[in-house]
């Protein structure tokens, strides 16, 4: 059994981790190059997520330092009650115990997600993809150095070198206690984990995010937000669908302006029958495309004639992640935000802000499209369960 580490030890491990990441920066980037060279897949978004450069290392260091500076999420009192018989009753946050993180291609998860789970008092099991194995093993080696420096056993962070069959076997019949599983990756990975897991799973589902340009939209804001939504195609908070109000003034001029900018970014544009009349727009072959998350240089534009219909369309097709309305009409914005069934809703702002760091959580383990136990970015304060503490002096019922 691993006894809960003191908050001082957890913080010191994280600060040492930040130092080691900086010291070993060149080695990490060099080892990551071998993973990049070995990657033979066609998935450009996976390749993008796999790459570690100076900027990515800086982000890992910042995440570790920030986590060390945050309040302990464990042992926070949520409720207190004094029973008639004199018992003192408290409900406090508690660590889950052991968290298994299964992820694809992103070595930064080995620092950021593991760091959040570790700070929350949990033992971490990491199962990364084969494409990032060398990078992940190097970073786990640094975790073990940091743990050992502060008198903690290396088992607090364990890397599982399993293939797909071994992973399935472990999910179905774990060889050690696992309290929570967090899959970080595409729909195939999430479906695989849900199918075989025997303990709770936090679903970090698909994006397929929508922007609705209402008839009272500020055109410049709309263009900026749509372009920003395609600024990182590998992100789950990227924009894939744009709905434009039929009654938008200067709709043709707006569309041409938008198409011109998208062309500069070499983004393929598909459209419904109205928008496919424009140059460089291909007509969609099936409505099923509205369900797709692209993770690619691709976007779909369609016409819609009311906020009510935009809400219905988003609720039907989106992944339940993020959606935005662009409008100067506050009442329409509220109608949209209250009725669209996504984890994050935006008014005149980019969906790219659906991120734990950007929304004030300091970092995130995942972005949940489930509604239990936490929706949207899962940060430090959400990666805990709770426990009842009852103090008495002989009370019986």
Residue, then its C-alpha position, 0 to 999 in steps of 0.5 A: x500500500x502507498x500511504x498518501x504522500x504529504x503535500x510538501x513531498x508532492x510539491x517537492x517532487x513536482x518542483x524537482x520534475x520541473x528542474x529535471x525537465x529543464x536539465x534534460x531538455x536536449x536529451x528529451x528533444x533528441x529522443x523524441x526525434x527518434x519517435x518522430x522518425x519511426x512514425x510511419x502513420x498518415x495521421x497529421x494530427x497525431x504527428x503534431x501531438x507527438x512532436x516535442x520541441x523547446x516550446x513543449x518542454x517549456x509548457x511541461x516545466x510551467x505545468x509542473x511548477x504551477x501544480x506545485x503552487x496550487x492548494x492541496x485538493x485532498x482533505x478539503x472540507x465540503x460539508x460539516x454537521x453536528x449530530x443531535x447525539x454529539x457526533x461531528x460529521x465532515x465530508x472531505x475530498x479524497x484521492x481516488x487511489x490509482x488512476x490509469x491514463x491511456x493516451x496516444x502520441x502526446x509525451x506532454x501528457x506524461x508530465x501534465x496529466x500525470x502531474x495533476x493526478x499525482x498532486x491529487x494524491x493518486x498513484x499513476x499508471x501510464x499507458x502511452x502509444x507505441x509511437x511515443x514510447x521512447x519519449x515517454x520512458x525518458x520522462x518517466x525516468x525523470x519522474x522516478x528520479x524526482x520521487x526517489x530524491x524526496x524519499x517516495x517510492x517509484x511506484x507512484x508513477x508506473x509506465x505500462x509497456x503493454x501492446x493492445x492485447x495486453x492492455x485489453x487483458x489488463x482492463x478486463x482483469x487488472x493485476x492491481x487495483x485501478x479506481x479510475x481510467x482516463x483515455x486520452x485520444x481518438x474515438x477508437x481508443x475511447x470505444x476500446x476502453x469503454x468496451x473492456x474496462x471494469x472500473x469507472x471511465x472518464x470519457x474525453x469524447x470527440x470535438x466536432x465543434x460548431x460556430x453559429x454566426x447569427x444575423x446580428x454578428x460582428x463580421x470581423x469577430x466572426x472571421x477571427x473566431x472561425x480562423x482561430x478555431x482552425x489554428x490547431x487542427x489536432x486540438x479537440x477544441x478546434x472548429x469543424x462546422x460553421x452555421x451562417x444565418x440566412x438573414x445575415x446582412x452582406x452574407x455574400x461579402x462575409x462568405x467571400x472574406x472568410x473563404x479568402x482567409x481559409x484559402x490562405x491557410x490551405x483549409x479545404x471547405x465543404x458546403x451545403x447546397x447554398x455555399x457550394x455555389x461559391x468558388x473553392x467550396x465542394x458540396x457535401x456528399x452526405x449529411x453524415x459529414x455533420x457528425x464527423x470530427x476532422x482533426x484535419x485542414x477541413x471545415x464545413x459551412x452551412x446555412x441556418x435560418x434561426x437560433x432555434x434551428x442552430x441549437x437543434x442542429x448542434x445538439x444533433x450532430x456535435x460531440x458535446x464538447x464546445x460551441x459558440x454563437x457570434x452575435x451582438x444580441x444578448x438575448x439570442x446569446x443567452x437562448x443559445x448558451x442555455x439550450x446548446x448541450x455542450x460542455x462549454x458554450x461561448x458568446x463572441x469568443x473562440x472554442x479554443x479556450x476550452x482548456x484547463x489552463x485557459x479556463x483558470x484550472x491551471x491544467x487539465x487531465x482531460x476534457x470530459x464530454x460526459x456529465x458525471x462526475x465532471x463536465x468539460x476540463x478536468x483539473x486538479x480540484x475535480x480529480x478527487x472523490x470524497x469521504x465521510x469523517x465521523x468523530x464520536x465518543x461511543x455513540x450507537x444508533 
